[in-house]
């Protein structure tokens, strides 16, 4: 009998801190900064505006994570005219993203508004989905 496949999902948690007086939320993996586990982006942290942008497109992020980046399709764009940040907020799906010196051929979501921009790939979409309650609480407390 063959051994069953075992998938170990990372354990995500959050901490709240301050940078120059402004609150931020950081998503940790196994209690450590994001880069310790995945080797990129030493920290996955963001403030209230970016948290609101992510919450505006929560359903898109959940589908993106659940389908390993296969849905929505690359090139699709979504617009929220009256998001929680009060201005136009857009989510666009791109087929690949760049790192210094190389292109990574994996899809990512880019969120833009009048005030900020944030991009997340499948791994970060999984992390956002797993910690969505903490992000909601963060926005309620500081937003």
FINUBA-806633 format. One line per 10 residues: number of its first residue (from 1); their letters; for each residue x, y, z of C-alpha. Coordinates in Angstrom, 3 decimals. Example, Ala and Ser with C-alpha at 12.3 -4.5 7.8 and 13.67 -1.06 7.14 Angstrom:
<nodes>
1 = AS = 12.300/-4.500/7.800 ~ 13.670/-1.060/7.140
</nodes>
This chain:
<nodes>
1 = XXXXXXXXXX = 0.000/0.000/0.000 ~ 1.377/3.399/-0.963 ~ 1.830/6.054/1.672 ~ -0.920/8.680/1.558 ~ -0.006/12.157/0.426 ~ 0.268/14.579/3.288 ~ 0.014/18.310/2.714 ~ 1.244/20.515/5.509 ~ -0.385/23.914/5.447 ~ 1.524/26.803/6.974
11 = XXXXXXXXXX = 0.137/28.186/10.199 ~ -0.534/31.896/9.768 ~ -0.929/34.366/12.607 ~ -0.761/38.135/12.953 ~ 0.776/40.782/15.142 ~ -0.018/44.469/15.277 ~ 2.703/47.060/15.595 ~ 3.460/50.671/14.844 ~ 5.790/52.326/12.365 ~ 6.381/56.059/12.819
21 = XXXXXXXXXX = 3.237/56.132/14.954 ~ 0.972/54.466/12.389 ~ -0.489/51.010/13.083 ~ 0.285/48.051/10.845 ~ -0.651/44.385/10.846 ~ 1.938/41.756/9.976 ~ 1.121/38.230/8.870 ~ 3.503/35.645/10.289 ~ 4.162/32.063/9.196 ~ 4.739/29.645/12.048
31 = XXXXXXXXXX = 5.191/32.660/14.324 ~ 8.049/34.051/12.205 ~ 8.273/36.815/9.576 ~ 7.066/35.823/6.126 ~ 10.548/35.790/4.580 ~ 11.854/33.285/7.131 ~ 9.539/30.640/5.665 ~ 9.252/31.631/2.016 ~ 12.558/33.408/1.357 ~ 11.078/36.550/-0.177
41 = XXXXXXXXXX = 9.635/39.760/1.220 ~ 11.139/39.643/4.696 ~ 7.892/40.953/6.171 ~ 4.295/40.851/4.948 ~ 2.864/43.887/6.692 ~ 0.511/46.677/5.771 ~ -1.404/49.555/7.297 ~ -5.066/50.463/7.465 ~ -5.460/51.730/3.881 ~ -4.018/48.576/2.314
51 = XXXXXXXXXX = -5.986/46.401/4.758 ~ -9.184/48.121/3.580 ~ -8.177/47.549/-0.040 ~ -7.754/43.825/0.623 ~ -11.087/43.637/2.440 ~ -12.813/45.414/-0.452 ~ -11.851/42.496/-2.707 ~ -12.045/39.702/-0.151 ~ -14.099/37.426/-2.418 ~ -11.661/37.816/-5.327
61 = XXXXXXXXXX = -8.751/36.953/-3.022 ~ -10.559/33.866/-1.701 ~ -11.238/32.551/-5.231 ~ -7.660/33.331/-6.312 ~ -6.248/31.413/-3.320 ~ -8.656/28.478/-3.645 ~ -7.852/27.991/-7.346 ~ -4.083/28.373/-6.932 ~ -4.197/31.562/-9.002 ~ -6.173/30.101/-11.912
71 = XXXXXXXXXX = -9.233/32.294/-11.287 ~ -9.965/35.060/-11.947 ~ -8.192/34.852/-15.279 ~ -5.147/36.972/-16.048 ~ -6.181/40.299/-17.486 ~ -9.443/40.529/-15.554 ~ -9.972/43.731/-13.636 ~ -12.497/44.650/-10.967 ~ -13.452/48.119/-9.827 ~ -15.100/49.193/-6.607
81 = XXXXXXXXXX = -16.417/52.725/-6.889 ~ -17.287/53.212/-3.252 ~ -14.954/50.995/-1.256 ~ -14.278/51.394/2.406 ~ -11.447/53.802/1.612 ~ -13.831/56.193/-0.073 ~ -12.392/56.319/-3.589 ~ -12.003/54.148/-6.648 ~ -10.197/50.921/-5.848 ~ -9.191/48.478/-8.556
91 = XXXXXXXXXX = -8.044/44.856/-8.499 ~ -6.268/43.527/-11.592 ~ -4.976/40.014/-12.249 ~ -1.540/39.806/-13.876 ~ 0.018/36.611/-15.306 ~ 3.498/37.192/-13.847 ~ 5.403/39.515/-11.568 ~ 8.913/40.788/-11.286 ~ 11.632/40.519/-8.730 ~ 14.911/42.364/-9.079
101 = XXXXXXXXXX = 16.713/40.670/-11.952 ~ 14.033/38.137/-12.886 ~ 10.422/37.517/-13.836 ~ 8.322/35.025/-11.898 ~ 5.750/33.359/-14.107 ~ 3.042/33.055/-11.477 ~ -0.152/35.121/-11.350 ~ -0.683/37.887/-8.861 ~ -3.361/40.367/-7.860 ~ -2.612/44.078/-7.808
111 = XXXXXXXXXX = -4.813/46.443/-5.817 ~ -4.629/50.162/-6.505 ~ -6.403/53.206/-5.172 ~ -5.801/56.930/-4.974 ~ -3.664/56.353/-1.865 ~ -1.820/53.067/-2.219 ~ -0.846/49.960/-4.162 ~ -0.299/46.404/-2.994 ~ 0.335/43.199/-4.923 ~ -0.108/39.642/-3.672
121 = XXXXXXXXXX = 0.545/36.249/-5.205 ~ -1.069/32.956/-4.325 ~ 0.924/32.429/-1.121 ~ 0.005/35.846/0.236 ~ -3.607/35.345/-0.888 ~ -3.635/32.140/1.205 ~ -2.229/34.107/4.142 ~ -4.824/36.888/3.795 ~ -7.632/34.334/3.561 ~ -6.389/32.480/6.652
131 = XXXXXXXXXX = -6.114/35.672/8.729 ~ -9.133/37.580/7.384 ~ -10.772/37.862/10.835 ~ -7.635/39.481/12.252 ~ -7.518/41.926/9.325 ~ -11.181/42.827/9.872 ~ -10.515/43.389/13.591 ~ -7.456/45.515/12.747 ~ -9.521/47.770/10.459 ~ -12.311/48.037/13.030
141 = XXX = -9.849/49.059/15.717 ~ -7.619/51.450/13.765 ~ -9.617/52.402/10.677
</nodes>
